[in-house]
Amino acid sequence: MKKLILTLSTALLALSLNAQTLSGYDIMKKADEVPSPKTSSSTATLTIHSKKGNDRIREVIMKSKDYGDVEKEVIVFTTPKDVAGTGYLMFNYKEDSKGNKKDSDNWLYMPAMKKTRRIASSGSESEGSFMGTDFTYQDMGDRSLSKYNYNLLGEESVDGVSCYKVECISKAHTEKDPRYITYISKSDFIMRKCEFYDRQNQLHRVLTCSNFTTIKGFTTAQKMKMENVQTGTWSLIETKNITYDANDIDDSIFTVAALEKGRIR
């Protein structure tokens, strides 16, 4: 019995020491490396809440496919009529072994104008509102690990889940929100919440992920709410009909031509 107690104490001490050795960067790298499905297909309801209390409802289709060195994703609005057919195509590139990452390629198609335009992956354009929501174009893609410095601020519970609290500071200091604090679950390294701070270091927006479920072994947030605490507006994405690792996603849908011809359904 004494030997068993000693063994358990040693194991617990080792686990404790291992947890303490994780740096902010280590935690964010683990979060970045959480396995994801090769393909994803879903629909979503997007609610845009104004400061006057009015809600605008949008329905969208979302599809993605991982090609190893790049993940391609497309979002197409299906209702209401004034935005139906509007599409956003993203190519998010993976970091190489040296931590270098090519900037993403992004295209926005507006059927009313019958025109597709490139959206810069950095700078003021990337920080603009995505389709009138509280999400930015930058939020819709992946943030490069190498572009931030990280500090572990401690631990905090989010909706009963024990999380690491990590401060992420832009190395360039040029973003509209150059600093953010993210809450990463200690058990699965999946983000539960994120707080974005503006250039005056004032809290600007808060992203909350909730209604988690497990699909084919992948933990998935079915609700993502971005609240602008400075304006009182918020946007909610409620994902439905989620399918992972299906074989019926054609490569041709991840093209500007597919957006313009309305082939993505």
N, C-alpha and C positions, 0 to 999 in steps of 0.2 A: 504493500500500500504506500509506504514512504517513497519507494522508488517511482511508483506511478505518479504520485503527487509532484515529485521533483521533475519528472519528464514533462508533465502537463505545464508546469510553471515555466520550464525552459522554452517550450513551444510557444506559450503565450507571450513570453518576453521577446522571442525572435520575431513574432508577428508584429508586436508593438514597435520594435526597432525598425522593422522593414517599412512600416507605415510612416514612421518619422523621417525616413530617408528620402521619401518622395518629395521632389521639388515641385514648384508650380509648373515648370516646363514638363517634368515627368508626367504629371497628371494630365496636362493638356495633350501630350503625345499619346498617352493611353486612350484618351477620349477620341482622338483622331483615328486611332487604329482599331476602334470597336468594329467588329465584322458587320458588313451590310450586305443585303441581297444583291445578286447580279442584275436582276431586273425588278422594276417596281411599277405597278399600275394602280391608279386610284382616281376617285372623284373627290371633290371637296366643296363645301359651302363656305364662302367668304363673306363675312359680315363686317361692314365698315360703319362705325358709330361716330357721328359728328358731335361737336361740342354743344349743339342745340338739342341733342338727344334723338336725332333721326338716324335710322338704320337703312343702309343700302345693301341688298343681298346680291351676291354673284355666285354662279356655279362654274366650276372649272374641271378640266380633265388634266391629270398629271401622269407623265410616264418618264421613266429613266432607265438607263442601261450602262453598266460598268464595262469598259473595254480594257481595263488594266491600267493603262497610262492616262486615260481620260474617262470621266463619267459624263455622259450626255443626258440632258434633261429637257423636257418640253412641258410648258404649261399653256393650255388653251382655254379661253373663256367661252362658255356655251350659252349662258343667259345672264342678264336680259339682252334684248335685241340690240341695244345701242353699243354693247361691247362684244357681242357674239362674234367669234372668229378671231379676236385679238389673241396673238400668241407670243410667247417668250421662249427662246431657245438658248440653252446654256451649255458650253463645253467647259467643265471644270477639270483642270489638269492636276495630276498627282505630283507631289514633291519627289525629287530623285534622291539617291543615296546621300548626296551632299547637302540636302536641305533646300535645293533650288526648286523653284516652282514657276512655270510659265503662267502669265496672266490669263485669266479665263477669256473666252470668246462669248459674246452675248449679242443676240439679235431680237429686236422687238418689231412685230408686224402689226400694223394698224389697218384693218380692212376698209375703214371709212376713207382713208387716204390712199389705199392700195399701194402702200409703201412700206418697205422694211428698212430699219436703220440700226446701225451698230450702237451698242451701249458700252461705253468705256468701263473697264473693270476696276478702275481707280479714279480718284479725282471727284470733282463736284457732281458729275453726272451719275456716278455710281451711288452717291449718297442721296439722290433724289427719291421721291416717293414712288413706290412700285404701284402703278395703276390706281393712284389716289388713296392708297392704304398707309398705315403707319409703319409698314415694312419698307426698307429701301432695296434698291437693286442689289446692293452689296449683301444684304441679309439673305437674299435668295440663293446665293452661292456659298462657296467654302472660303473661309479665312485662312490664309497661309500661316503656318506656325512660325516661320522664320521672320515674319514681319512684326512680331510683338516680343516684348520682354514680359516675364511672368513672375509673380510673387504669390506665394501661398500665404493667405491672410489668416487661415484657421479653418475651423469646421463649423457648420451650421445646418440645422434641420430645415428641409423644405417639404411641406405637406407630409411630415412624419418620416421623411427619408433623410438619413444622415449624408451630408454632402461636404466635399472639399470646397472652400471658398477661394477662388483664384482671381487675382487681379491681372489684367492683360493690358499692357500699355504699348501703343503704336510706336515703333522706332522712328517713324517719319514725323509724327506729331502734326500731320496735316489734315487728318480726317475731321469731319463734323463732330463725330464722337470718338476722340482719340484714345479713350480709356473705357474699358468695361470690366465688370466683375461677374464671373460666371460661377454657377453652383453645380458641381459635378458629383453625381452619386458615387459614394465610396464602394458600393457593391457591384456596380456594372459600368461605371465611368460614362454614364449617359447624362447629358445636361438636363437639369430640372428648371433652372431659372437663369436669367441673364439681365444685368443692369447696365445700361449705357449712359455715359457721362459726356456732357458737351465740353467745348473748349474752355468754358468758365468753371469747369469741374462741378457743374450742377447736374443732378440726376435728370436725364432727358427722357429715356424710354425704359420700359421694363417688359421683358419677354418671359412668359410663363408657359411651361409645357405641362400638360395634364392628360387625364384619361388614358393612362398607359395600358397597353395590351401586348401580348406576345403572339406573333404570327410566324410560324415556321422557325421558331427559335430566336426571332429578332424582336427585341423590345421596341415598341413603337408608341410615340405620343400621338393620340388621335385629335388632340386640341392644342393649338398654339395661339396664344393671345399676346399681341404687342400693344402696350398701352403707352401713350405719350402723356407723361404726367404733367408736362408744361402746358399742354393745350386742352387736356381733358378728353381727347379722342382715343379710340382704340380700334383695333382690327383683329378679328378672330378667324382662324382657319380651322374648320372641322372636317377632318379627313374620313372618307367612307369607302366602302367597296375595295379595300386594300388587297392586292394580290402580289405576292413575291415569287421570284424565280420561275415565272412562266416562260414558255418558249415561243409565244405568239407575238412578240414585239418586234416588228420589222425595222431593220436598220434605216430604211429610207425615210421614216417619220422624223428622224433627227436631222432635218435639212431645212434650209430656208424655203426651198421649193415646196415642201410639204405644208409649211405654214401658209404660204401664199395661195396654194391651191385648195386649202381647207380639207386636207386628207386625214387630219388627226381627229379621230372620234373615239 
